[in-house]
Amino acid sequence: MLTPRLEAIAKMIPQGATIADVGTDHGYLPLALLKEARIPSAIAADINEKPLASARKNTGEEFLDQMQFRLGNGIEPIGLCEVEIVVIAGMGGELITEILSADWEKTRSLSTYILQPMVKVPFLRKFLHQNHFCILDEEIVREGNKFYQIIKVIHGEEEAFNPIYEEVGPVLLRKAGTVLDEYLDFRIERIEIIQAQLRSCQESKNDEIMRWEKKKQEFLEVKEDVGK
């Protein structure tokens, strides 16, 4: 049984695709896809041997011939053009950008990426725009009090970039939905908490307070326009 986060990633993988799961941890995602006969094969890659050993154990004998386990950093253990989809999930946005930019020849040879940053989403989104990745699909899921954004990208020019796209992407905004509304409310609430803290601090500068007010207004405008 996959978590909502991993299930949302799985839904973005088309029937019959070959995948590499970078930072596979226990190998839950590729194993679930193999069990459902959604994919013919998978590469489970990780920088550490222990997660790979766990993934091997979870895979068992039934799917062992369909799953390869490779030790290495990022996409280093994946060959040029070897798979159709690379999943990089459960890492910080900054680390994901380091993985993508470590070897541009290999990165560009692999056509589709599904990215799920745990933190620094704006950092990753800005990087994707600056390096000519085009968003195919996006989703936002909630697990308890945490929100996770999932971004499926290919190489290509993105549509005109709006600053708010660093926080919430264009496809996500067009989709709308309850979880997105909850996320926007959450972000607005967090900004209001920061604003209250700044106002209570005598050393706070007015331009800092105004910067957060501008950010809050951007989210309020998005909330007003979402789904239109």
Order of alpha helices (4+ residues) and beta strands (2+ residues): alpha-beta-alpha-beta-alpha-beta-beta-alpha-alpha-beta-alpha-beta-beta-alpha-alpha-alpha
